[in-house]
Amino acid sequence: MSRLVIVSNRVADLRASTQTGGLAVALADALRERGGIWFGWNGEKEGETGGEPTVETIGKVERVAAPLSPQDVADYYFGYANSVLWPLFHYRLDLVDYRPAFFAGYSRVNETFARQLLPFLKPDDLVWSHDYHLILLASHLRRLGCRQRMGFFLHIPFPPPDLLHASPNHAELVDALLDYDVIGFQTHTDAGNFKLYLAEHTPAVELGENRFRIGERTILIDRFPIGIDAAGFAALAQDADEEVKIDLMRRQVLGRRQIIGVDRLDYSKGLPERMKAFGRLLERHPELEKTVTFLQIAPPTREEVDAYGDIRMELEALAGSINGRFSDFNWTPVRYIHRPVPRGRIAPLFRGSQVGLVTPLRDGMNLVAKEYVAAQDPDNPGVLVLSKFAGAAEEMRQALIVNPYDIEGMARQLHRALTMPLKERQRRHAALLDHVTRQDAAAWLATFLAALKPPAENRNPAAAGHEAA
């Protein structure tokens, strides 16, 4: 069995007893089973790019954490990755802040990571690069002589060609992606957008069955929808701490229901729109006053980027406005939490909430939708209200699908969710849970790694190409 080499923007803490999500759990478990490397930035902002990485050996796994300089953190991470690629790939051209220095830093860090990773590689390793931070990695590794099988998975959306052209570096990005052997996307739409770019702007030849020929190389381009550890999250949901139990009992005694949203504070998540929809729900249905609350958990993220400060101020103003109009001395309609909340607490909060509100303006997949479903009591499940622009909507058709730009429509669907009969809730949840359980994180991992395996004729390690010195 070939070793697995995971490369991500930040390296995971493999000594932690639990990871921060089903993805990290699945990847960590695969590494422990096969042996291999997890390589990435150490997450610190005061280092030296190209400096000696920290190496830890944990069982059969080497954890390699590389430093970055403050300037490269600014240009590579906050600059090109999060001020250009993130808004561009989420269809927000109005928020793209392109500067030539950003792309120079992005390329420099990808090249440095490639050089630092090189000495750790063996000829038959499978190299799996994750997300928009590392699009250029395979290109730099190929230039260094690496011939290992390399895969790339994009966790966020991929835009159509006309939007991608907003980046002056669009051709370089696509050319670099074509140095991978397998390119994975979350949805048919994302994979289709990339294939359309290839058809319109490259000499790539489509061979059928999602395979394309570029020169003498054959590349697989496909959809690999990511999942969660459904069983693990369901177990977590049934183990509430005392504070959560008290909150649940209080709502039961008062006969109050809860709508819940859990998202990083990000402009792609549609947080102001959903808060407006909740306010409109209370306007349209005054009978719901004192009977329903909206809990929005939105921990901070990338606060150094100006757009995130703007969304925070807007959200706080909306929450204050709704509470000012509707609250009473013993009822606050909006509860807004702007700090991290442990998964062990979020899971039972999902289980105790009658509606899960997941309404991004654009999202690669959105695992919160799947976690909400996994957390529910099958005998008395809540209702998932899901944006049509979340990647999860491609699979989770039994949710109430909404347009997050349509405030009135979301308010109507929220009312429908709150008044849905038990039998319909059970039927919808059963279908959703079956999908979430079958298409879990382990299935996603196995499917991608099966695609990344070399063809049978190339499985002889002696023919695997370059061996790193």
Order of alpha helices (4+ residues) and beta strands (2+ residues): beta-alpha-beta-beta-beta-alpha-alpha-beta-alpha-beta-alpha-alpha-beta-alpha-beta-beta-beta-alpha-alpha-beta-alpha-beta-alpha-beta-alpha-beta-alpha-beta-beta-alpha-alpha-alpha
